[in-house]
């Protein structure tokens, strides 16, 4: 399967057109024009030619469900604030950092855990059911692909709906930890001043001083969300597993990722080495644009939901 390289920007169609994104979550979706018929035809052709499609999804898929991301122009965390995400080393070494992280996560959890899959997640699930999609790798930790019913899935950076003990390795549900937080902090209250990616919210440091964080019920160890924090590395066995699924595939589609983080970008380099054709659907440039035979700038929900897995 070889396609001529095309770099496309979706053009705004004449007149007003309904957005695929609910009005309430547009604040987290970068400005983007609507999809023209020619662009859809090119994506459809790419997908139709594939027999074992490998998909990498990123935060741009979940912004349409109301979850903010880090890098989107104008609306991502880096553009809106000077705050930066939790670093792995900081979480491991500092009890104060863990207290601050868990207090903010406790406040943000009810909203974060309530987010639902959007039409892009559901489209990919239908592609899997039809046999078109061989394997899906997501860089997101929001569990929305699982909520959509996807089965052939690797959560490359883990999942915020799970908690692990750094001592004994026990895995538990994040929802169970929420109940323990409530029991330990019955009178604690905090006012969030904004929402951040991955279940985080903005609260002032003085508000977390008296927040109590539970330990592992099995061994008393430190509890951490089962996600890959910035500065940490993805498990080698997971990386190898994904490489094996990529080797079984005959085309790669990137959906909603700038691929700025090497953990995902490495698979585009591997695809290039294997001469596997690549298509990218993302609002704005990506690190792998030079590796793509087809690049479309557009909303994932709008484009993916229009593609038939034939």
C-alpha positions in Angstrom: 0.0 0.0 0.0 1.8 3.2 -1.2 0.1 6.6 -1.5 1.6 9.8 -2.9 2.5 12.2 -0.2 -0.2 14.8 0.4 -0.1 17.6 3.0 -3.6 19.0 3.4 -5.2 21.6 5.5 -9.0 21.4 5.8 -10.7 24.4 4.4 -13.8 26.1 5.8 -16.9 25.3 3.8 -19.1 28.2 2.7 -21.8 29.1 5.2 -22.2 27.8 8.8 -21.9 24.2 9.6 -22.7 22.3 12.8 -19.6 21.3 14.8 -18.9 17.7 15.8 -17.9 19.1 19.2 -20.6 20.0 21.8 -20.6 23.7 22.6 -19.6 23.1 26.2 -16.3 21.6 25.4 -15.2 23.8 22.6 -12.9 25.7 25.0 -10.4 22.8 24.8 -10.5 22.2 21.1 -8.2 24.4 19.0 -9.7 26.5 16.2 -10.1 24.5 13.1 -12.0 24.7 9.8 -14.5 22.1 8.8 -13.8 19.1 6.6 -14.0 19.4 2.8 -15.1 16.4 0.7 -11.8 16.0 -1.0 -10.0 15.6 2.3 -12.5 13.0 3.5 -12.1 11.1 0.2 -8.3 10.9 0.7 -8.7 9.6 4.3 -11.3 7.2 3.2 -9.0 5.9 0.4 -6.2 5.4 2.9 -8.4 3.5 5.3 -10.0 1.4 2.6 -6.6 0.3 1.3 -5.5 -1.0 4.7 -6.3 -4.5 5.8 -4.7 -4.4 9.2 -4.8 -0.8 10.4 -2.7 0.3 13.4 -4.0 3.5 15.1 -2.2 5.8 17.6 -4.5 8.2 19.4 -3.6 11.2 21.5 -5.1 14.0 23.5 -6.7 15.6 20.5 -9.2 12.8 20.5 -10.3 13.5 24.0 -10.5 17.2 23.9 -13.8 16.7 22.1 -15.0 14.9 25.2 -14.2 18.0 27.4 -10.7 16.9 28.6 -8.1 19.6 28.2 -4.6 18.7 26.8 -1.1 20.1 27.2 0.0 21.4 23.8 -2.9 22.6 21.8 -2.3 26.1 20.4 -4.2 28.7 22.4 -6.2 26.3 24.6 -3.7 23.7 25.9 -2.3 23.9 29.5 1.0 25.3 28.3 -0.8 28.1 26.4 -3.2 29.0 29.2 -1.0 28.9 32.2 2.6 28.7 33.4 1.9 25.5 35.3 3.5 22.2 34.4 2.5 18.6 35.0 3.8 16.4 37.8 7.2 15.0 37.2 8.0 11.4 38.1 11.0 12.2 40.2 9.1 14.9 42.2 6.3 12.5 43.0 8.6 9.7 44.1 10.9 11.9 46.3 8.5 14.4 47.9 5.7 13.6 50.3 4.5 17.2 49.9 4.4 16.8 46.1 2.3 13.7 46.5 0.0 15.4 49.0 -0.5 18.3 46.5 -1.0 15.9 43.6 -3.6 13.8 45.3 -5.5 16.7 46.8 -5.9 18.3 43.3 -6.7 14.9 41.8 -9.3 14.2 44.6 -11.1 17.5 43.7 -10.9 16.8 39.9 -11.8 13.2 40.0 -15.7 13.4 39.9 -15.6 15.5 36.8 -12.7 13.6 35.1 -14.2 10.2 35.7 -17.6 11.2 34.3 -16.3 12.1 30.8 -17.7 9.9 28.1 -16.4 8.8 24.7 -17.2 11.0 21.8 -18.0 10.1 18.1 -14.3 9.6 17.4 -13.9 6.9 20.1 -17.1 5.2 18.9 -15.9 5.3 15.2 -12.7 3.5 16.1 -14.6 0.9 18.1 -16.8 0.3 15.0 -13.7 -0.1 12.9 -12.4 -2.7 15.3 -15.7 -4.6 15.2 -15.6 -4.7 11.4 -12.1 -6.1 11.4 -10.5 -3.0 9.9 -8.6 -1.9 12.9 -5.9 -4.4 13.9 -4.6 -2.6 17.0 -5.1 0.7 18.9 -2.4 2.4 20.9 -3.6 5.4 23.0 -1.4 7.9 24.7 -4.4 9.0 26.8 -5.0 7.9 30.4 -8.7 8.7 30.5 -10.1 5.2 29.7 -12.5 6.6 27.1 -11.5 3.9 24.5 -12.3 1.3 27.1 -15.6 3.0 27.9 -16.4 2.9 24.1 -15.9 -0.9 24.2 -12.6 -1.2 22.5 -10.8 -4.5 23.2 -7.6 -4.5 21.1 -6.1 -1.7 23.0 -2.7 -0.7 24.6 -2.8 2.2 27.0 0.7 3.3 26.4 0.9 5.7 29.4 -1.3 3.7 31.7 -4.8 4.6 33.0 -5.8 7.2 35.6 -8.7 4.9 36.6 -6.2 2.5 38.2 -3.9 3.0 41.2 -0.7 1.1 42.0 1.4 0.6 45.1 5.0 1.5 44.6 5.9 -1.0 47.4 4.1 -4.3 46.6 2.8 -3.5 43.2 -0.9 -4.0 44.1 -3.4 -2.6 41.6 -6.7 -1.1 42.7 -9.5 1.0 41.3 -9.2 4.8 41.5 -12.9 5.0 42.5 -12.1 2.9 45.6 -9.3 5.4 46.6 -11.8 8.3 46.2 -13.9 6.7 49.0 -10.8 6.4 51.2 -10.0 10.1 50.6 -13.5 11.0 51.7 -13.2 8.9 54.9 -9.8 10.4 55.8 -10.8 14.0 55.0 -14.5 14.4 56.0 -14.3 18.1 56.6 -11.7 19.1 54.0 -12.9 21.5 51.3 -11.1 23.2 48.4 -12.1 25.6 45.6 -10.7 24.7 42.2 -9.8 27.7 40.0 -9.5 25.8 36.8 -9.2 22.4 35.2 -6.0 20.8 33.9 -5.3 17.6 31.8 -5.5 14.1 33.3 -7.9 14.8 36.1 -5.9 17.6 37.6 -7.3 20.9 38.8 -5.8 24.2 40.0 -6.0 24.8 43.8 -3.8 27.0 46.0 -1.0 25.3 47.9 -2.3 26.5 51.3 -5.5 24.6 50.7 -3.8 21.3 50.6 -1.8 21.6 53.9 -4.2 19.5 55.9 -5.2 17.0 53.2 -4.5 13.4 54.3 -3.3 10.8 51.8 -3.9 7.1 52.5 -1.2 4.4 52.1 -1.5 0.9 50.5 -3.9 -1.3 52.5 -1.7 -4.3 51.9 1.8 -3.1 52.7 1.6 0.6 53.7 3.4 1.7 50.6 3.1 4.8 48.5 0.1 5.0 46.2 0.5 6.3 42.7 -1.8 6.5 39.7 -1.0 3.8 37.2 0.2 6.4 34.7 3.5 7.3 33.2 4.4 10.7 34.7 6.6 13.1 32.7 10.2 12.1 33.1 9.4 8.4 33.5 9.7 5.7 30.8 7.2 3.3 29.4 7.6 -0.3 30.5 9.9 -2.2 28.0 7.5 -5.1 27.7 4.7 -2.8 26.7 6.9 -1.1 24.1 8.0 -4.5 22.7 4.3 -5.7 22.6 3.3 -2.6 20.6 6.2 -3.1 18.2 5.0 -6.6 17.5 1.4 -5.4 16.8 2.9 -2.7 14.5 4.9 -5.4 12.6 1.6 -7.2 11.9 0.0 -4.1 10.4 0.0 -2.7 6.9 -0.9 1.0 7.6 -0.7 3.5 10.5 -3.1 6.2 11.3 -2.3 8.9 13.9 -5.4 10.5 15.4 -5.2 13.6 17.6 -1.5 13.6 18.6 1.4 16.0 17.9 3.7 13.1 18.7 6.0 15.4 20.6 6.7 12.7 23.2 9.1 10.1 22.1 7.1 7.2 23.6 4.6 7.5 20.8 6.9 9.0 18.1 9.2 5.9 18.2 6.4 3.9 16.5 6.3 6.3 13.6 10.0 5.9 13.2 9.6 2.1 13.2 6.8 2.3 10.7 9.0 4.4 8.4 11.8 1.8 8.7 9.4 -0.9 7.8 8.0 1.1 4.8 4.5 1.0 6.4 2.5 4.0 5.1 1.4 6.6 7.6 -1.5 9.0 7.6 -1.9 11.8 10.3 -5.1 13.4 11.4 -4.4 16.3 13.8 -5.1 20.0 14.3 -1.8 21.6 13.7 1.7 20.2 12.9 3.2 17.1 14.4 6.7 15.7 15.0 6.1 13.1 12.3 4.7 15.2 9.5 7.8 14.4 7.4 7.1 10.7 7.7 3.4 10.9 6.6 2.1 10.1 3.1 -1.1 11.8 4.0 -1.6 14.7 6.5 -5.0 16.2 7.3 -5.6 19.0 9.8 -9.0 18.5 11.3 -11.2 17.4 14.2 -11.0 13.7 14.9 -14.7 13.3 15.6 -15.7 15.1 12.4 -13.4 13.1 10.2 -13.3 9.6 11.7 -17.1 9.4 12.1 -17.4 10.1 8.3 -15.1 7.3 7.3 -16.5 3.8 6.5 -14.3 0.8 7.5 -14.6 -0.9 4.1 
